[in-house]
Amino acid sequence: MIRNTYGEKHWTLPGGGIKKGESPERAALREVEEEVGILLSSVRKIGEYRSNREYKADTIHCFYATANSPKISIDKGEILEAAWFTPQTIPSFRSTATEKVLDLYRSSS
């Protein structure tokens, strides 16, 4: 999980926009590598939800993934802090988006 250098600085999950012509799966792989330096071996979609945050109409694609290594290397311009947590130990100071992803994860397991 990450805490961004901007905004509320809640604990949340790596993510970002999908580039033109890029699949949601490829965007997930790229964003995780860019933000925390982790190469994912695969991603499995667990669901999606709509968000009107920042007055936009976005579809948020959510994935479960396997990391090739637990080593984290953050993008200090964007990421304040990053750490590993189990679903049971995620800090309570977390984003509402994290709650939605956790609900998707629980329902997909």
KADACOR-V128033 format. One record per pair of residues at least 6 apart in sequence whose ideal C-beta (glycine too) atoms are under 7 Angstrom apart, sorted by the first residue. I is the first residue (numbers start at 0). J is the second residue. If there is no record, write none. Layout:
BEGIN
<<I	J> <I	J>>
END
This chain:
BEGIN
<<0	10> <0	11> <0	12> <0	81> <0	82> <0	84> <0	89> <1	11> <1	13> <1	34> <1	35> <1	78> <1	80> <1	81> <2	8> <2	9> <2	10> <2	79> <2	80> <3	77> <3	78> <3	79> <4	76> <4	77> <4	78> <4	79> <8	79> <9	92> <9	93> <9	94> <10	89> <10	90> <10	92> <10	93> <10	97> <11	93> <11	94> <11	96> <11	97> <12	97> <12	100> <13	30> <13	31> <13	34> <13	35> <14	30> <15	30> <17	23> <17	26> <18	26> <23	60> <24	42> <27	42> <27	62> <28	39> <28	42> <31	37> <31	39> <32	38> <33	74> <34	74> <34	77> <34	78> <35	71> <35	72> <35	73> <35	78> <35	81> <36	71> <36	72> <37	66> <37	68> <37	71> <38	67> <39	64> <39	65> <39	66> <40	65> <40	67> <41	64> <41	65> <42	62> <42	64> <43	62> <43	63> <44	60> <44	62> <45	61> <45	62> <45	63> <45	103> <45	104> <45	107> <46	61> <46	103> <46	107> <47	58> <47	59> <47	60> <47	61> <48	59> <48	99> <49	56> <49	58> <50	57> <50	59> <59	96> <61	100> <61	103> <63	104> <69	83> <71	81> <73	81> <86	101> <86	104> <89	97>>
END
